[in-house]
Amino acid sequence: METGRPAVMEPDPVQAELVPPREVVAGIRAARSSGWTPCSDGSPFELRHAAAS
């Protein structure tokens, strides 16, 4: 899921924002309503979800 936040890459010490649980839940719900089935084989499911402000 793309959240608009920088990815945390090791070993570079980059200040990163954590994704709050409510945004994880919102992303999962949006993906499920868009057809994502987590137990199905196949290509990765791409979902772009804007970060809450």
C-alpha positions in Angstrom: 0.0 0.0 0.0 1.3 3.4 -0.9 0.7 5.9 1.9 2.6 8.9 0.7 5.2 8.5 3.4 8.9 7.7 2.7 9.8 4.0 3.0 12.1 3.0 5.8 15.2 1.6 4.3 18.1 0.2 6.3 20.8 1.0 7.1 20.4 4.7 6.2 19.2 6.6 9.3 16.2 8.3 7.9 13.5 10.0 10.1 10.4 8.0 9.3 6.7 8.4 10.2 5.0 5.3 11.5 1.6 4.4 9.9 -1.0 4.6 12.6 -3.2 1.5 13.1 -6.3 3.4 12.0 -4.7 4.0 8.6 -3.7 0.3 8.3 -7.3 -0.7 9.0 -8.6 1.9 6.5 -6.2 0.5 3.9 -7.2 -3.1 4.5 -10.9 -2.1 4.3 -10.4 -0.1 1.1 -8.4 -3.0 -0.5 -11.1 -5.6 0.5 -13.9 -3.4 -1.0 -11.8 -3.0 -4.2 -11.5 -6.7 -4.7 -8.4 -7.8 -2.7 -8.7 -11.3 -1.4 -5.7 -11.8 1.0 -5.6 -15.6 0.7 -5.7 -15.7 -3.1 -2.6 -16.4 -5.2 -1.7 -14.0 -8.0 -0.1 -10.6 -8.6 0.4 -8.2 -5.8 -2.6 -5.9 -5.2 -1.7 -2.3 -5.5 -3.7 0.3 -3.6 -2.9 4.0 -3.3 -4.3 5.5 -0.1 -3.7 9.1 0.9 -2.4 9.6 4.5 -4.8 11.1 6.9 -4.0 14.5 8.2 
